[in-house]
């Protein structure tokens, strides 16, 4: 049953769809950053923390 629900509402992860989810508060976009050891991390999307 859950797979049927997921398939019904599934949308491809385009930049436009991801940006809409950021604006609605479902996702967070983390900007590029550099760690203290010099490792460069590219920006990425992640789920909003559950509180």
C-alpha positions as a Markdown table, in Angstrom:
| # | Residue | x | y | z |
|---|---|---|---|---|
| 1 | Unk | 0.0 | 0.0 | 0.0 |
| 2 | Unk | 2.7 | 2.5 | 0.9 |
| 3 | Unk | 4.6 | 1.8 | -2.3 |
| 4 | Unk | 1.4 | 2.7 | -4.3 |
| 5 | Unk | 1.1 | 5.9 | -2.4 |
| 6 | Unk | 4.7 | 6.8 | -3.0 |
| 7 | Unk | 4.5 | 6.0 | -6.7 |
| 8 | Unk | 1.3 | 8.1 | -7.0 |
| 9 | Unk | 3.0 | 11.2 | -5.5 |
| 10 | Unk | 6.5 | 10.6 | -6.7 |
| 11 | Unk | 8.1 | 13.4 | -8.8 |
| 12 | Unk | 11.5 | 13.6 | -10.4 |
| 13 | Unk | 14.1 | 15.5 | -8.3 |
| 14 | Unk | 14.5 | 18.5 | -10.6 |
| 15 | Unk | 16.1 | 21.7 | -9.3 |
| 16 | Unk | 12.7 | 23.3 | -9.7 |
| 17 | Unk | 10.9 | 20.7 | -7.6 |
| 18 | Unk | 13.6 | 20.8 | -4.9 |
| 19 | Unk | 13.5 | 24.6 | -4.7 |
| 20 | Unk | 9.7 | 24.4 | -4.3 |
| 21 | Unk | 10.1 | 22.0 | -1.4 |
| 22 | Unk | 12.7 | 24.3 | 0.2 |
| 23 | Unk | 10.2 | 27.2 | -0.1 |
| 24 | Unk | 7.4 | 25.1 | 1.4 |
| 25 | Unk | 9.7 | 24.1 | 4.3 |
| 26 | Unk | 10.0 | 20.4 | 3.5 |
| 27 | Unk | 13.7 | 20.5 | 2.7 |
| 28 | Unk | 16.7 | 22.6 | 3.6 |
| 29 | Unk | 19.5 | 23.6 | 1.1 |
| 30 | Unk | 23.0 | 23.6 | 2.6 |
| 31 | Unk | 25.4 | 26.0 | 0.8 |
| 32 | Unk | 28.9 | 25.0 | -0.3 |
| 33 | Unk | 31.4 | 25.1 | 2.5 |
| 34 | Unk | 35.0 | 24.2 | 3.3 |
| 35 | Unk | 35.8 | 22.0 | 6.4 |
| 36 | Unk | 38.7 | 23.0 | 8.7 |
| 37 | Unk | 40.9 | 20.3 | 7.1 |
| 38 | Unk | 40.4 | 21.9 | 3.7 |
| 39 | Unk | 37.8 | 19.5 | 2.3 |
| 40 | Unk | 35.4 | 21.3 | 0.0 |
| 41 | Unk | 31.8 | 20.2 | 0.3 |
| 42 | Unk | 29.3 | 21.0 | -2.5 |
| 43 | Unk | 25.8 | 22.3 | -1.7 |
| 44 | Unk | 23.1 | 19.7 | -1.1 |
| 45 | Unk | 19.5 | 19.3 | -0.1 |
| 46 | Unk | 18.5 | 17.5 | 3.1 |
| 47 | Unk | 15.4 | 16.9 | 5.1 |
| 48 | Unk | 14.4 | 19.4 | 7.7 |
| 49 | Unk | 15.1 | 18.1 | 11.3 |
| 50 | Unk | 12.1 | 16.7 | 13.2 |
| 51 | Unk | 11.5 | 18.5 | 16.4 |
